[in-house]
Amino acid sequence: MPIYYESRLVKIDLTDEGKKLIEEYEQELENGLSEVEKAKAKYSKLEALVGAKPRIKEIAKDIVNHFESRLEVMDGKGMIVTMTRQIAANLYDEIIKLRPEWHSDELKKGKIKVVMTTSLHTMYIDKPMKGHTLMLIKIKQADL
């Protein structure tokens, strides 16, 4: 079954003050940190921007509207991949605020679930991220 890729972007809006704070923070990073520490700090900063509450709310609205319009023309499932576990949890919360009937505390009920695992730290995609066929294979450590 073909899977279609459609880029859907929600921009990160920064005020001039926010941009200035980021520039100052980056300058501070350059002083006295190892390359690994600098990379971790930049990743944390990016996570904070990507996971900003207004942006997560916009993404939740976009996903709900887009997914429901797709369900009008075909049955199926969706998958959301986020940058971090915290962003996934926050996005889930925003989605169920919009569609509380999608939630259930029971594992086999509800229409939306967050799946987190400590054995997954890398997703391998064996194809260009263009086109229409994407196959994901879940690998568990016990399978190796």
A tleap script that builds the chain and sets N, CA, C and O, in Angstrom:
source leaprc.protein.ff14SB
mol = sequence {
  NMET PRO ILE TYR TYR GLU SER ARG LEU VAL
  LYS ILE ASP LEU THR ASP GLU GLY LYS LYS
  LEU ILE GLU GLU TYR GLU GLN GLU LEU GLU
  ASN GLY LEU SER GLU VAL GLU LYS ALA LYS
  ALA LYS TYR SER LYS LEU GLU ALA LEU VAL
  GLY ALA LYS PRO ARG ILE LYS GLU ILE ALA
  LYS ASP ILE VAL ASN HIE PHE GLU SER ARG
  LEU GLU VAL MET ASP GLY LYS GLY MET ILE
  VAL THR MET THR ARG GLN ILE ALA ALA ASN
  LEU TYR ASP GLU ILE ILE LYS LEU ARG PRO
  GLU TRP HIE SER ASP GLU LEU LYS LYS GLY
  LYS ILE LYS VAL VAL MET THR THR SER LEU
  HIE THR MET TYR ILE ASP LYS PRO MET LYS
  GLY HIE THR LEU MET LEU ILE LYS ILE LYS
  GLN ALA ASP CLEU
}
set mol.1.N position { 0.844 -1.178 0.000 }
set mol.1.CA position { 0.000 0.000 0.000 }
set mol.1.C position { 0.886 1.237 0.000 }
set mol.1.O position { 1.783 1.349 0.835 }
set mol.2.N position { 0.658 2.146 -0.899 }
set mol.2.CA position { 1.498 3.342 -0.971 }
set mol.2.C position { 1.237 4.277 0.209 }
set mol.2.O position { 0.108 4.402 0.685 }
set mol.3.N position { 2.297 4.927 0.665 }
set mol.3.CA position { 2.213 5.951 1.693 }
set mol.3.C position { 2.727 7.231 1.060 }
set mol.3.O position { 3.807 7.239 0.471 }
set mol.4.N position { 1.971 8.309 1.173 }
set mol.4.CA position { 2.343 9.560 0.535 }
set mol.4.C position { 2.937 10.525 1.544 }
set mol.4.O position { 2.424 10.665 2.654 }
set mol.5.N position { 4.003 11.183 1.164 }
set mol.5.CA position { 4.683 12.143 2.003 }
set mol.5.C position { 4.243 13.533 1.580 }
set mol.5.O position { 4.314 13.884 0.402 }
set mol.6.N position { 3.791 14.317 2.538 }
set mol.6.CA position { 3.385 15.695 2.276 }
set mol.6.C position { 4.002 16.563 3.352 }
set mol.6.O position { 3.707 16.388 4.534 }
set mol.7.N position { 4.836 17.479 2.968 }
set mol.7.CA position { 5.479 18.365 3.936 }
set mol.7.C position { 4.452 19.335 4.498 }
set mol.7.O position { 3.736 19.999 3.748 }
set mol.8.N position { 4.385 19.412 5.811 }
set mol.8.CA position { 3.464 20.325 6.492 }
set mol.8.C position { 4.280 21.054 7.540 }
set mol.8.O position { 4.683 20.453 8.536 }
set mol.9.N position { 4.527 22.320 7.339 }
set mol.9.CA position { 5.413 23.077 8.216 }
set mol.9.C position { 4.643 24.068 9.076 }
set mol.9.O position { 3.724 24.738 8.606 }
set mol.10.N position { 5.026 24.147 10.324 }
set mol.10.CA position { 4.538 25.193 11.222 }
set mol.10.C position { 5.783 25.958 11.634 }
set mol.10.O position { 6.680 25.415 12.279 }
set mol.11.N position { 5.821 27.217 11.254 }
set mol.11.CA position { 7.018 28.010 11.481 }
set mol.11.C position { 7.190 28.357 12.953 }
set mol.11.O position { 6.234 28.386 13.728 }
set mol.12.N position { 8.427 28.616 13.305 }
set mol.12.CA position { 8.768 29.074 14.642 }
set mol.12.C position { 8.816 30.594 14.583 }
set mol.12.O position { 9.628 31.162 13.853 }
set mol.13.N position { 7.960 31.247 15.336 }
set mol.13.CA position { 7.937 32.707 15.365 }
set mol.13.C position { 8.731 33.206 16.559 }
set mol.13.O position { 8.469 32.827 17.700 }
set mol.14.N position { 9.694 34.051 16.281 }
set mol.14.CA position { 10.486 34.642 17.342 }
set mol.14.C position { 10.328 36.152 17.315 }
set mol.14.O position { 10.325 36.770 16.250 }
set mol.15.N position { 10.197 36.729 18.481 }
set mol.15.CA position { 10.200 38.181 18.577 }
set mol.15.C position { 11.640 38.651 18.418 }
set mol.15.O position { 12.568 37.845 18.481 }
set mol.16.N position { 11.826 39.938 18.215 }
set mol.16.CA position { 13.188 40.480 18.129 }
set mol.16.C position { 13.936 40.223 19.430 }
set mol.16.O position { 15.136 39.946 19.419 }
set mol.17.N position { 13.223 40.317 20.556 }
set mol.17.CA position { 13.840 40.060 21.856 }
set mol.17.C position { 14.286 38.594 21.947 }
set mol.17.O position { 15.370 38.300 22.452 }
set mol.18.N position { 13.443 37.679 21.455 }
set mol.18.CA position { 13.797 36.260 21.463 }
set mol.18.C position { 15.016 35.981 20.607 }
set mol.18.O position { 15.886 35.199 20.992 }
set mol.19.N position { 15.084 36.624 19.439 }
set mol.19.CA position { 16.245 36.452 18.560 }
set mol.19.C position { 17.520 36.967 19.231 }
set mol.19.O position { 18.579 36.348 19.129 }
set mol.20.N position { 17.404 38.116 19.925 }
set mol.20.CA position { 18.560 38.684 20.620 }
set mol.20.C position { 19.030 37.744 21.730 }
set mol.20.O position { 20.232 37.535 21.895 }
set mol.21.N position { 18.093 37.176 22.492 }
set mol.21.CA position { 18.453 36.252 23.560 }
set mol.21.C position { 19.171 35.021 23.013 }
set mol.21.O position { 20.128 34.533 23.615 }
set mol.22.N position { 18.707 34.527 21.876 }
set mol.22.CA position { 19.351 33.366 21.260 }
set mol.22.C position { 20.772 33.704 20.820 }
set mol.22.O position { 21.691 32.911 21.028 }
set mol.23.N position { 20.958 34.877 20.214 }
set mol.23.CA position { 22.301 35.287 19.798 }
set mol.23.C position { 23.233 35.410 20.993 }
set mol.23.O position { 24.381 34.970 20.936 }
set mol.24.N position { 22.740 36.013 22.085 }
set mol.24.CA position { 23.551 36.143 23.298 }
set mol.24.C position { 23.896 34.765 23.866 }
set mol.24.O position { 25.024 34.524 24.297 }
set mol.25.N position { 22.922 33.879 23.859 }
set mol.25.CA position { 23.135 32.535 24.380 }
set mol.25.C position { 24.172 31.791 23.549 }
set mol.25.O position { 25.025 31.096 24.102 }
set mol.26.N position { 24.108 31.929 22.234 }
set mol.26.CA position { 25.081 31.273 21.358 }
set mol.26.C position { 26.485 31.798 21.603 }
set mol.26.O position { 27.448 31.033 21.561 }
set mol.27.N position { 26.612 33.103 21.859 }
set mol.27.CA position { 27.924 33.668 22.161 }
set mol.27.C position { 28.474 33.097 23.461 }
set mol.27.O position { 29.666 32.810 23.569 }
set mol.28.N position { 27.596 32.934 24.449 }
set mol.28.CA position { 28.012 32.335 25.720 }
set mol.28.C position { 28.470 30.893 25.516 }
set mol.28.O position { 29.404 30.429 26.170 }
set mol.29.N position { 27.805 30.196 24.606 }
set mol.29.CA position { 28.165 28.800 24.345 }
set mol.29.C position { 29.577 28.662 23.793 }
set mol.29.O position { 30.268 27.677 24.054 }
set mol.30.N position { 29.986 29.644 23.042 }
set mol.30.CA position { 31.297 29.575 22.413 }
set mol.30.C position { 32.427 29.626 23.435 }
set mol.30.O position { 33.544 29.199 23.145 }
set mol.31.N position { 32.149 30.140 24.617 }
set mol.31.CA position { 33.185 30.317 25.636 }
set mol.31.C position { 33.179 29.175 26.641 }
set mol.31.O position { 32.213 28.988 27.380 }
set mol.32.N position { 34.262 28.416 26.660 }
set mol.32.CA position { 34.483 27.452 27.719 }
set mol.32.C position { 33.773 26.114 27.625 }
set mol.32.O position { 33.879 25.321 28.560 }
set mol.33.N position { 33.070 25.821 26.569 }
set mol.33.CA position { 32.389 24.531 26.452 }
set mol.33.C position { 33.101 23.651 25.424 }
set mol.33.O position { 33.657 24.137 24.439 }
set mol.34.N position { 33.067 22.357 25.679 }
set mol.34.CA position { 33.601 21.417 24.688 }
set mol.34.C position { 32.645 21.352 23.503 }
set mol.34.O position { 31.522 21.851 23.573 }
set mol.35.N position { 33.091 20.744 22.432 }
set mol.35.CA position { 32.233 20.616 21.250 }
set mol.35.C position { 30.968 19.814 21.557 }
set mol.35.O position { 29.888 20.137 21.062 }
set mol.36.N position { 31.104 18.775 22.369 }
set mol.36.CA position { 29.947 17.959 22.748 }
set mol.36.C position { 28.966 18.793 23.565 }
set mol.36.O position { 27.757 18.732 23.338 }
set mol.37.N position { 29.480 19.567 24.508 }
set mol.37.CA position { 28.614 20.417 25.331 }
set mol.37.C position { 27.917 21.475 24.481 }
set mol.37.O position { 26.743 21.777 24.695 }
set mol.38.N position { 28.642 22.032 23.519 }
set mol.38.CA position { 28.035 23.015 22.615 }
set mol.38.C position { 26.904 22.386 21.807 }
set mol.38.O position { 25.839 22.983 21.646 }
set mol.39.N position { 27.143 21.180 21.302 }
set mol.39.CA position { 26.120 20.487 20.506 }
set mol.39.C position { 24.887 20.196 21.354 }
set mol.39.O position { 23.759 20.386 20.898 }
set mol.40.N position { 25.095 19.737 22.580 }
set mol.40.CA position { 23.963 19.453 23.471 }
set mol.40.C position { 23.178 20.721 23.784 }
set mol.40.O position { 21.947 20.703 23.805 }
set mol.41.N position { 23.882 21.812 24.024 }
set mol.41.CA position { 23.214 23.075 24.337 }
set mol.41.C position { 22.401 23.576 23.145 }
set mol.41.O position { 21.281 24.058 23.312 }
set mol.42.N position { 22.961 23.462 21.952 }
set mol.42.CA position { 22.231 23.887 20.754 }
set mol.42.C position { 20.999 23.012 20.529 }
set mol.42.O position { 19.938 23.506 20.147 }
set mol.43.N position { 21.150 21.703 20.771 }
set mol.43.CA position { 20.008 20.798 20.623 }
set mol.43.C position { 18.910 21.158 21.622 }
set mol.43.O position { 17.730 21.145 21.273 }
set mol.44.N position { 19.285 21.477 22.847 }
set mol.44.CA position { 18.313 21.866 23.871 }
set mol.44.C position { 17.579 23.137 23.474 }
set mol.44.O position { 16.371 23.265 23.677 }
set mol.45.N position { 18.327 24.071 22.906 }
set mol.45.CA position { 17.724 25.325 22.463 }
set mol.45.C position { 16.741 25.059 21.321 }
set mol.45.O position { 15.638 25.607 21.304 }
set mol.46.N position { 17.140 24.228 20.384 }
set mol.46.CA position { 16.268 23.876 19.267 }
set mol.46.C position { 15.004 23.170 19.775 }
set mol.46.O position { 13.897 23.442 19.309 }
set mol.47.N position { 15.190 22.265 20.733 }
set mol.47.CA position { 14.037 21.568 21.315 }
set mol.47.C position { 13.056 22.554 21.944 }
set mol.47.O position { 11.844 22.404 21.797 }
set mol.48.N position { 13.575 23.556 22.641 }
set mol.48.CA position { 12.713 24.557 23.268 }
set mol.48.C position { 11.937 25.346 22.217 }
set mol.48.O position { 10.764 25.660 22.423 }
set mol.49.N position { 12.569 25.665 21.110 }
set mol.49.CA position { 11.887 26.398 20.039 }
set mol.49.C position { 10.844 25.535 19.348 }
set mol.49.O position { 9.707 25.962 19.145 }
set mol.50.N position { 11.237 24.321 18.989 }
set mol.50.CA position { 10.332 23.410 18.294 }
set mol.50.C position { 9.160 23.015 19.195 }
set mol.50.O position { 8.039 22.835 18.719 }
set mol.51.N position { 9.422 22.883 20.488 }
set mol.51.CA position { 8.397 22.460 21.428 }
set mol.51.C position { 7.634 23.584 22.093 }
set mol.51.O position { 6.910 23.352 23.061 }
set mol.52.N position { 7.784 24.809 21.587 }
set mol.52.CA position { 7.073 25.949 22.175 }
set mol.52.C position { 5.561 25.712 22.125 }
set mol.52.O position { 5.025 25.244 21.120 }
set mol.53.N position { 4.898 26.039 23.214 }
set mol.53.CA position { 3.471 25.746 23.342 }
set mol.53.C position { 2.622 26.299 22.187 }
set mol.53.O position { 1.783 25.565 21.665 }
set mol.54.N position { 2.804 27.558 21.767 }
set mol.54.CA position { 1.988 28.043 20.633 }
set mol.54.C position { 2.199 27.215 19.363 }
set mol.54.O position { 1.254 26.965 18.615 }
set mol.55.N position { 3.442 26.794 19.125 }
set mol.55.CA position { 3.731 25.979 17.938 }
set mol.55.C position { 3.087 24.605 18.053 }
set mol.55.O position { 2.528 24.103 17.078 }
set mol.56.N position { 3.158 23.987 19.235 }
set mol.56.CA position { 2.544 22.677 19.445 }
set mol.56.C position { 1.027 22.760 19.250 }
set mol.56.O position { 0.422 21.852 18.679 }
set mol.57.N position { 0.422 23.837 19.720 }
set mol.57.CA position { -1.031 24.015 19.519 }
set mol.57.C position { -1.368 24.101 18.030 }
set mol.57.O position { -2.345 23.506 17.574 }
set mol.58.N position { -0.556 24.841 17.278 }
set mol.58.CA position { -0.782 24.949 15.825 }
set mol.58.C position { -0.631 23.608 15.134 }
set mol.58.O position { -1.431 23.255 14.266 }
set mol.59.N position { 0.385 22.868 15.514 }
set mol.59.CA position { 0.612 21.554 14.915 }
set mol.59.C position { -0.566 20.629 15.225 }
set mol.59.O position { -1.042 19.913 14.343 }
set mol.60.N position { -1.036 20.642 16.472 }
set mol.60.CA position { -2.173 19.792 16.859 }
set mol.60.C position { -3.393 20.109 16.010 }
set mol.60.O position { -4.052 19.199 15.507 }
set mol.61.N position { -3.701 21.399 15.844 }
set mol.61.CA position { -4.856 21.790 15.014 }
set mol.61.C position { -4.679 21.330 13.577 }
set mol.61.O position { -5.612 20.806 12.967 }
set mol.62.N position { -3.483 21.526 13.036 }
set mol.62.CA position { -3.214 21.132 11.650 }
set mol.62.C position { -3.348 19.622 11.468 }
set mol.62.O position { -3.950 19.163 10.497 }
set mol.63.N position { -2.790 18.853 12.398 }
set mol.63.CA position { -2.854 17.396 12.290 }
set mol.63.C position { -4.292 16.912 12.371 }
set mol.63.O position { -4.718 16.092 11.557 }
set mol.64.N position { -5.048 17.413 13.348 }
set mol.64.CA position { -6.438 16.983 13.516 }
set mol.64.C position { -7.244 17.310 12.268 }
set mol.64.O position { -7.959 16.451 11.752 }
set mol.65.N position { -7.139 18.532 11.780 }
set mol.65.CA position { -7.905 18.927 10.587 }
set mol.65.C position { -7.490 18.126 9.360 }
set mol.65.O position { -8.344 17.652 8.610 }
set mol.66.N position { -6.205 17.974 9.152 }
set mol.66.CA position { -5.718 17.244 7.981 }
set mol.66.C position { -6.119 15.772 8.049 }
set mol.66.O position { -6.585 15.201 7.063 }
set mol.67.N position { -5.934 15.162 9.220 }
set mol.67.CA position { -6.236 13.737 9.361 }
set mol.67.C position { -7.733 13.470 9.176 }
set mol.67.O position { -8.112 12.504 8.514 }
set mol.68.N position { -8.570 14.309 9.750 }
set mol.68.CA position { -10.016 14.114 9.588 }
set mol.68.C position { -10.449 14.290 8.135 }
set mol.68.O position { -11.344 13.587 7.665 }
set mol.69.N position { -9.823 15.218 7.426 }
set mol.69.CA position { -10.177 15.375 6.009 }
set mol.69.C position { -9.725 14.165 5.200 }
set mol.69.O position { -10.396 13.779 4.243 }
set mol.70.N position { -8.602 13.564 5.570 }
set mol.70.CA position { -8.149 12.343 4.888 }
set mol.70.C position { -9.098 11.184 5.163 }
set mol.70.O position { -9.374 10.381 4.272 }
set mol.71.N position { -9.603 11.093 6.406 }
set mol.71.CA position { -10.522 10.012 6.746 }
set mol.71.C position { -11.848 10.108 5.997 }
set mol.71.O position { -12.552 9.110 5.847 }
set mol.72.N position { -12.187 11.302 5.531 }
set mol.72.CA position { -13.415 11.461 4.745 }
set mol.72.C position { -13.320 10.746 3.400 }
set mol.72.O position { -14.340 10.366 2.826 }
set mol.73.N position { -12.099 10.560 2.896 }
set mol.73.CA position { -11.935 9.927 1.584 }
set mol.73.C position { -11.338 8.529 1.639 }
set mol.73.O position { -11.422 7.781 0.665 }
set mol.74.N position { -10.722 8.161 2.794 }
set mol.74.CA position { -10.155 6.813 2.898 }
set mol.74.C position { -9.935 6.453 4.364 }
set mol.74.O position { -9.675 7.320 5.198 }
set mol.75.N position { -10.044 5.170 4.658 }
set mol.75.CA position { -9.721 4.687 5.992 }
set mol.75.C position { -8.207 4.588 6.121 }
set mol.75.O position { -7.498 4.479 5.121 }
set mol.76.N position { -7.722 4.628 7.336 }
set mol.76.CA position { -6.292 4.459 7.525 }
set mol.76.C position { -5.837 4.974 8.869 }
set mol.76.O position { -6.638 5.371 9.715 }
set mol.77.N position { -4.546 4.956 9.039 }
set mol.77.CA position { -3.909 5.391 10.276 }
set mol.77.C position { -2.877 6.453 9.954 }
set mol.77.O position { -2.504 6.644 8.796 }
set mol.78.N position { -2.425 7.136 10.982 }
set mol.78.CA position { -1.365 8.120 10.825 }
set mol.78.C position { -0.278 7.879 11.840 }
set mol.78.O position { -0.492 7.185 12.835 }
set mol.79.N position { 0.885 8.445 11.599 }
set mol.79.CA position { 1.993 8.357 12.535 }
set mol.79.C position { 2.601 9.741 12.666 }
set mol.79.O position { 2.842 10.428 11.673 }
set mol.80.N position { 2.844 10.137 13.897 }
set mol.80.CA position { 3.488 11.413 14.170 }
set mol.80.C position { 4.833 11.112 14.812 }
set mol.80.O position { 4.897 10.369 15.792 }
set mol.81.N position { 5.894 11.668 14.282 }
set mol.81.CA position { 7.218 11.511 14.862 }
set mol.81.C position { 7.656 12.887 15.351 }
set mol.81.O position { 7.660 13.854 14.589 }
set mol.82.N position { 8.022 12.966 16.620 }
set mol.82.CA position { 8.430 14.247 17.192 }
set mol.82.C position { 9.918 14.235 17.530 }
set mol.82.O position { 10.574 13.195 17.494 }
set mol.83.N position { 10.414 15.382 17.848 }
set mol.83.CA position { 11.831 15.534 18.148 }
set mol.83.C position { 12.215 14.880 19.476 }
set mol.83.O position { 13.295 14.303 19.600 }
set mol.84.N position { 11.327 14.974 20.468 }
set mol.84.CA position { 11.621 14.422 21.786 }
set mol.84.C position { 10.370 13.802 22.391 }
set mol.84.O position { 9.260 13.999 21.897 }
set mol.85.N position { 10.567 13.056 23.459 }
set mol.85.CA position { 9.449 12.454 24.191 }
set mol.85.C position { 8.548 13.526 24.791 }
set mol.85.O position { 7.324 13.403 24.769 }
set mol.86.N position { 9.163 14.577 25.328 }
set mol.86.CA position { 8.367 15.642 25.944 }
set mol.86.C position { 7.481 16.329 24.909 }
set mol.86.O position { 6.319 16.625 25.184 }
set mol.87.N position { 8.021 16.579 23.735 }
set mol.87.CA position { 7.219 17.185 22.666 }
set mol.87.C position { 6.090 16.246 22.269 }
set mol.87.O position { 4.973 16.700 22.023 }
set mol.88.N position { 6.358 14.941 22.201 }
set mol.88.CA position { 5.311 13.966 21.879 }
set mol.88.C position { 4.192 14.022 22.919 }
set mol.88.O position { 3.014 14.036 22.563 }
set mol.89.N position { 4.555 14.055 24.189 }
set mol.89.CA position { 3.545 14.102 25.254 }
set mol.89.C position { 2.750 15.396 25.189 }
set mol.89.O position { 1.532 15.381 25.364 }
set mol.90.N position { 3.415 16.508 24.942 }
set mol.90.CA position { 2.722 17.797 24.849 }
set mol.90.C position { 1.793 17.851 23.640 }
set mol.90.O position { 0.687 18.384 23.721 }
set mol.91.N position { 2.247 17.300 22.525 }
set mol.91.CA position { 1.419 17.269 21.322 }
set mol.91.C position { 0.196 16.380 21.546 }
set mol.91.O position { -0.914 16.729 21.143 }
set mol.92.N position { 0.403 15.244 22.182 }
set mol.92.CA position { -0.721 14.361 22.519 }
set mol.92.C position { -1.751 15.121 23.360 }
set mol.92.O position { -2.949 15.063 23.081 }
set mol.93.N position { -1.285 15.828 24.384 }
set mol.93.CA position { -2.193 16.589 25.242 }
set mol.93.C position { -3.000 17.614 24.445 }
set mol.93.O position { -4.199 17.778 24.670 }
set mol.94.N position { -2.340 18.299 23.520 }
set mol.94.CA position { -3.041 19.302 22.702 }
set mol.94.C position { -4.049 18.653 21.760 }
set mol.94.O position { -5.131 19.196 21.537 }
set mol.95.N position { -3.699 17.500 21.208 }
set mol.95.CA position { -4.633 16.808 20.310 }
set mol.95.C position { -5.867 16.345 21.073 }
set mol.95.O position { -6.987 16.502 20.588 }
set mol.96.N position { -5.675 15.777 22.255 }
set mol.96.CA position { -6.861 15.302 22.975 }
set mol.96.C position { -7.676 16.446 23.577 }
set mol.96.O position { -8.836 16.249 23.940 }
set mol.97.N position { -7.093 17.626 23.688 }
set mol.97.CA position { -7.902 18.802 24.054 }
set mol.97.C position { -8.870 19.114 22.917 }
set mol.97.O position { -10.015 19.503 23.149 }
set mol.98.N position { -8.396 18.940 21.696 }
set mol.98.CA position { -9.233 19.194 20.521 }
set mol.98.C position { -10.230 18.063 20.265 }
set mol.98.O position { -11.358 18.310 19.838 }
set mol.99.N position { -9.814 16.827 20.527 }
set mol.99.CA position { -10.653 15.646 20.288 }
set mol.99.C position { -10.583 14.723 21.509 }
set mol.99.O position { -9.929 13.681 21.450 }
set mol.100.N position { -11.246 15.087 22.615 }
set mol.100.CA position { -11.163 14.264 23.832 }
set mol.100.C position { -11.662 12.835 23.629 }
set mol.100.O position { -11.232 11.923 24.335 }
set mol.101.N position { -12.556 12.636 22.677 }
set mol.101.CA position { -13.080 11.291 22.429 }
set mol.101.C position { -12.025 10.359 21.825 }
set mol.101.O position { -12.237 9.147 21.790 }
set mol.102.N position { -10.908 10.885 21.357 }
set mol.102.CA position { -9.846 10.049 20.826 }
set mol.102.C position { -9.043 9.379 21.940 }
set mol.102.O position { -8.340 8.401 21.683 }
set mol.103.N position { -9.131 9.878 23.153 }
set mol.103.CA position { -8.326 9.388 24.278 }
set mol.103.C position { -9.007 8.248 25.022 }
set mol.103.O position { -10.232 8.213 25.136 }
set mol.104.N position { -8.216 7.330 25.518 }
set mol.104.CA position { -8.659 6.316 26.466 }
set mol.104.C position { -7.453 5.870 27.280 }
set mol.104.O position { -6.359 5.694 26.743 }
set mol.105.N position { -7.664 5.690 28.581 }
set mol.105.CA position { -6.589 5.170 29.422 }
set mol.105.C position { -6.334 3.692 29.151 }
set mol.105.O position { -5.265 3.170 29.466 }
set mol.106.N position { -7.323 3.021 28.566 }
set mol.106.CA position { -7.173 1.600 28.272 }
set mol.106.C position { -6.309 1.422 27.025 }
set mol.106.O position { -6.461 2.133 26.032 }
set mol.107.N position { -5.402 0.457 27.108 }
set mol.107.CA position { -4.422 0.244 26.048 }
set mol.107.C position { -5.049 -0.033 24.686 }
set mol.107.O position { -4.571 0.480 23.674 }
set mol.108.N position { -6.103 -0.829 24.643 }
set mol.108.CA position { -6.681 -1.239 23.362 }
set mol.108.C position { -7.896 -0.408 22.964 }
set mol.108.O position { -8.621 -0.769 22.037 }
set mol.109.N position { -8.119 0.696 23.659 }
set mol.109.CA position { -9.229 1.586 23.313 }
set mol.109.C position { -8.681 2.974 23.024 }
set mol.109.O position { -7.534 3.284 23.344 }
set mol.110.N position { -9.506 3.791 22.423 }
set mol.110.CA position { -9.072 5.126 22.052 }
set mol.110.C position { -8.543 5.126 20.634 }
set mol.110.O position { -8.259 4.073 20.063 }
set mol.111.N position { -8.413 6.310 20.071 }
set mol.111.CA position { -7.966 6.426 18.682 }
set mol.111.C position { -6.545 6.938 18.554 }
set mol.111.O position { -5.995 6.967 17.453 }
set mol.112.N position { -5.939 7.344 19.666 }
set mol.112.CA position { -4.587 7.894 19.602 }
set mol.112.C position { -3.786 7.394 20.797 }
set mol.112.O position { -4.291 7.343 21.918 }
set mol.113.N position { -2.543 7.029 20.549 }
set mol.113.CA position { -1.645 6.559 21.597 }
set mol.113.C position { -0.253 7.146 21.361 }
set mol.113.O position { 0.152 7.388 20.223 }
set mol.114.N position { 0.455 7.365 22.441 }
set mol.114.CA position { 1.857 7.744 22.353 }
set mol.114.C position { 2.665 6.481 22.625 }
set mol.114.O position { 2.468 5.811 23.638 }
set mol.115.N position { 3.571 6.166 21.715 }
set mol.115.CA position { 4.411 4.991 21.868 }
set mol.115.C position { 5.835 5.483 22.074 }
set mol.115.O position { 6.413 6.147 21.214 }
set mol.116.N position { 6.387 5.141 23.234 }
set mol.116.CA position { 7.764 5.514 23.540 }
set mol.116.C position { 8.520 4.254 23.916 }
set mol.116.O position { 7.978 3.358 24.563 }
set mol.117.N position { 9.760 4.198 23.512 }
set mol.117.CA position { 10.577 3.050 23.843 }
set mol.117.C position { 12.004 3.500 24.082 }
set mol.117.O position { 12.472 4.446 23.448 }
set mol.118.N position { 12.714 2.819 25.007 }
set mol.118.CA position { 14.116 3.134 25.236 }
set mol.118.C position { 14.998 2.324 24.270 }
set mol.118.O position { 16.191 2.616 24.182 }
set mol.119.N position { 14.486 1.341 23.555 }
set mol.119.CA position { 15.372 0.646 22.595 }
set mol.119.C position { 15.480 1.389 21.281 }
set mol.119.O position { 16.341 1.043 20.472 }
set mol.120.N position { 14.588 2.470 21.002 }
set mol.120.CA position { 14.594 3.222 19.749 }
set mol.120.C position { 15.297 4.561 19.938 }
set mol.120.O position { 14.800 5.405 20.684 }
set mol.121.N position { 16.432 4.781 19.289 }
set mol.121.CA position { 17.115 6.065 19.295 }
set mol.121.C position { 17.453 6.506 17.878 }
set mol.121.O position { 17.923 7.624 17.666 }
set mol.122.N position { 17.217 5.637 16.919 }
set mol.122.CA position { 17.532 5.946 15.527 }
set mol.122.C position { 16.467 5.360 14.617 }
set mol.122.O position { 16.066 4.210 14.794 }
set mol.123.N position { 16.011 6.124 13.661 }
set mol.123.CA position { 15.081 5.614 12.656 }
set mol.123.C position { 15.844 5.570 11.339 }
set mol.123.O position { 16.370 6.586 10.885 }
set mol.124.N position { 15.902 4.402 10.735 }
set mol.124.CA position { 16.585 4.240 9.459 }
set mol.124.C position { 15.545 4.261 8.345 }
set mol.124.O position { 14.583 3.494 8.366 }
set mol.125.N position { 15.746 5.129 7.393 }
set mol.125.CA position { 14.847 5.218 6.251 }
set mol.125.C position { 15.684 4.949 5.015 }
set mol.125.O position { 16.572 5.728 4.668 }
set mol.126.N position { 15.395 3.850 4.362 }
set mol.126.CA position { 16.187 3.419 3.220 }
set mol.126.C position { 15.575 3.901 1.918 }
set mol.126.O position { 15.238 3.099 1.047 }
set mol.127.N position { 15.433 5.196 1.789 }
set mol.127.CA position { 14.963 5.785 0.540 }
set mol.127.C position { 14.996 7.295 0.662 }
set mol.127.O position { 14.977 7.826 1.772 }
set mol.128.N position { 15.044 7.980 -0.441 }
set mol.128.CA position { 14.959 9.444 -0.384 }
set mol.128.C position { 13.610 9.852 0.212 }
set mol.128.O position { 12.618 9.143 0.043 }
set mol.129.N position { 13.572 10.962 0.889 }
set mol.129.CA position { 12.322 11.420 1.493 }
set mol.129.C position { 11.475 12.175 0.474 }
set mol.129.O position { 10.918 13.232 0.772 }
set mol.130.N position { 11.390 11.633 -0.698 }
set mol.130.CA position { 10.515 12.145 -1.742 }
set mol.130.C position { 9.788 10.945 -2.305 }
set mol.130.O position { 10.224 9.809 -2.119 }
set mol.131.N position { 8.712 11.178 -2.975 }
set mol.131.CA position { 8.013 10.060 -3.581 }
set mol.131.C position { 6.883 9.573 -2.704 }
set mol.131.O position { 6.370 10.312 -1.864 }
set mol.132.N position { 6.500 8.336 -2.902 }
set mol.132.CA position { 5.254 7.900 -2.280 }
set mol.132.C position { 5.293 6.530 -1.628 }
set mol.132.O position { 4.245 6.040 -1.206 }
set mol.133.N position { 6.436 5.894 -1.525 }
set mol.133.CA position { 6.442 4.602 -0.847 }
set mol.133.C position { 7.480 4.602 0.253 }
set mol.133.O position { 8.677 4.715 -0.009 }
set mol.134.N position { 7.022 4.475 1.469 }
set mol.134.CA position { 7.890 4.460 2.636 }
set mol.134.C position { 7.496 3.288 3.505 }
set mol.134.O position { 6.342 3.183 3.919 }
set mol.135.N position { 8.419 2.422 3.781 }
set mol.135.CA position { 8.151 1.242 4.604 }
set mol.135.C position { 8.996 1.343 5.853 }
set mol.135.O position { 10.210 1.529 5.765 }
set mol.136.N position { 8.372 1.225 7.020 }
set mol.136.CA position { 9.103 1.254 8.285 }
set mol.136.C position { 9.114 -0.137 8.875 }
set mol.136.O position { 8.087 -0.816 8.878 }
set mol.137.N position { 10.252 -0.572 9.372 }
set mol.137.CA position { 10.391 -1.868 10.017 }
set mol.137.C position { 10.820 -1.603 11.451 }
set mol.137.O position { 11.837 -0.952 11.688 }
set mol.138.N position { 10.053 -2.101 12.400 }
set mol.138.CA position { 10.394 -1.915 13.797 }
set mol.138.C position { 11.362 -3.012 14.216 }
set mol.138.O position { 11.081 -4.195 14.027 }
set mol.139.N position { 12.491 -2.628 14.777 }
set mol.139.CA position { 13.494 -3.583 15.230 }
set mol.139.C position { 13.562 -3.514 16.749 }
set mol.139.O position { 13.772 -2.441 17.315 }
set mol.140.N position { 13.386 -4.647 17.406 }
set mol.140.CA position { 13.514 -4.710 18.859 }
set mol.140.C position { 14.828 -5.373 19.190 }
set mol.140.O position { 15.294 -6.242 18.453 }
set mol.141.N position { 15.434 -4.968 20.300 }
set mol.141.CA position { 16.715 -5.544 20.702 }
set mol.141.C position { 16.598 -7.050 20.875 }
set mol.141.O position { 17.542 -7.781 20.573 }
set mol.142.N position { 15.452 -7.527 21.357 }
set mol.142.CA position { 15.265 -8.956 21.544 }
set mol.142.C position { 15.302 -9.722 20.227 }
set mol.142.O position { 15.592 -10.918 20.214 }
set mol.143.N position { 15.006 -9.034 19.104 }
set mol.143.CA position { 15.026 -9.660 17.793 }
set mol.143.C position { 16.452 -9.875 17.272 }
set mol.143.O position { 16.671 -10.672 16.360 }
set mol.144.N position { 17.411 -9.161 17.855 }
set mol.144.CA position { 18.782 -9.235 17.343 }
set mol.144.C position { 19.539 -10.425 17.863 }
set mol.144.O position { 20.704 -10.614 17.516 }
savepdb mol mol.pdb
quit
